[in-house]
Amino acid sequence: MQKWVAIKQVKRIEYVLKHGNYNTRKLAAQALGEISYTSSTPILFKTIDDKVHNVSIAALNSLEKIGCPDELGVTIIKKT
């Protein structure tokens, strides 16, 4: 995963976030936060509802790192 982060393979990381097991989904959510690619915010918002709590928290933390320009997004990040 760190190799993908280093070369900013966002699409691969997003794929893993959607289709990986819970460990790789958590790592993928964290990786998207490290890259801070704002186009990944929609998939991270969807991931907040992941059935595995640690994955949800990783997505939320990444959203906090990336930031969200829209007021609704800011409210969701602060409330969860």
C-alpha positions as a Python dict, from the first residue, in 0.01 Angstrom:
ca = {
    (1, 'M'): (0, 0, 0),
    (2, 'Q'): (283, 243, 84),
    (3, 'K'): (424, 198, -266),
    (4, 'W'): (88, 301, -410),
    (5, 'V'): (81, 601, -178),
    (6, 'A'): (431, 704, -288),
    (7, 'I'): (333, 701, -655),
    (8, 'K'): (-23, 824, -586),
    (9, 'Q'): (-211, 529, -732),
    (10, 'V'): (-544, 665, -612),
    (11, 'K'): (-764, 449, -836),
    (12, 'R'): (-599, 129, -710),
    (13, 'I'): (-634, 238, -350),
    (14, 'E'): (-1000, 328, -404),
    (15, 'Y'): (-1059, -14, -560),
    (16, 'V'): (-911, -183, -253),
    (17, 'L'): (-1127, 37, -31),
    (18, 'K'): (-1437, -89, -213),
    (19, 'H'): (-1345, -455, -258),
    (20, 'G'): (-1076, -552, -6),
    (21, 'N'): (-1105, -735, 323),
    (22, 'Y'): (-1145, -528, 638),
    (23, 'N'): (-768, -496, 698),
    (24, 'T'): (-694, -373, 347),
    (25, 'R'): (-999, -142, 352),
    (26, 'K'): (-866, 20, 668),
    (27, 'L'): (-519, 62, 514),
    (28, 'A'): (-672, 202, 196),
    (29, 'A'): (-876, 458, 389),
    (30, 'Q'): (-565, 567, 576),
    (31, 'A'): (-366, 583, 251),
    (32, 'L'): (-621, 814, 89),
    (33, 'G'): (-582, 1046, 386),
    (34, 'E'): (-205, 1048, 340),
    (35, 'I'): (-239, 1134, -26),
    (36, 'S'): (-506, 1399, 51),
    (37, 'Y'): (-666, 1363, -290),
    (38, 'T'): (-989, 1563, -262),
    (39, 'S'): (-1161, 1362, -534),
    (40, 'S'): (-1159, 1065, -295),
    (41, 'T'): (-1396, 1232, -49),
    (42, 'P'): (-1714, 1071, -193),
    (43, 'I'): (-1581, 717, -148),
    (44, 'L'): (-1456, 804, 201),
    (45, 'F'): (-1800, 939, 295),
    (46, 'K'): (-1954, 610, 181),
    (47, 'T'): (-1695, 421, 386),
    (48, 'I'): (-1804, 593, 707),
    (49, 'D'): (-2092, 342, 703),
    (50, 'D'): (-1861, 40, 674),
    (51, 'K'): (-1976, -254, 885),
    (52, 'V'): (-1630, -273, 1047),
    (53, 'H'): (-1587, 7, 1298),
    (54, 'N'): (-1209, 44, 1247),
    (55, 'V'): (-1260, 98, 873),
    (56, 'S'): (-1524, 364, 943),
    (57, 'I'): (-1292, 544, 1184),
    (58, 'A'): (-1004, 533, 934),
    (59, 'A'): (-1229, 687, 668),
    (60, 'L'): (-1344, 957, 907),
    (61, 'N'): (-986, 1039, 1007),
    (62, 'S'): (-886, 1063, 642),
    (63, 'L'): (-1175, 1296, 569),
    (64, 'E'): (-1058, 1518, 854),
    (65, 'K'): (-707, 1526, 703),
    (66, 'I'): (-833, 1604, 353),
    (67, 'G'): (-1093, 1855, 466),
    (68, 'C'): (-1425, 1924, 307),
    (69, 'P'): (-1526, 2254, 148),
    (70, 'D'): (-1898, 2189, 175),
    (71, 'E'): (-2087, 2272, 494),
    (72, 'L'): (-2274, 1941, 509),
    (73, 'G'): (-1948, 1748, 485),
    (74, 'V'): (-1793, 1950, 765),
    (75, 'T'): (-2099, 1885, 982),
    (76, 'I'): (-2087, 1509, 917),
    (77, 'I'): (-1716, 1490, 994),
    (78, 'K'): (-1760, 1677, 1322),
    (79, 'K'): (-2071, 1486, 1435),
    (80, 'T'): (-1953, 1126, 1380),
}
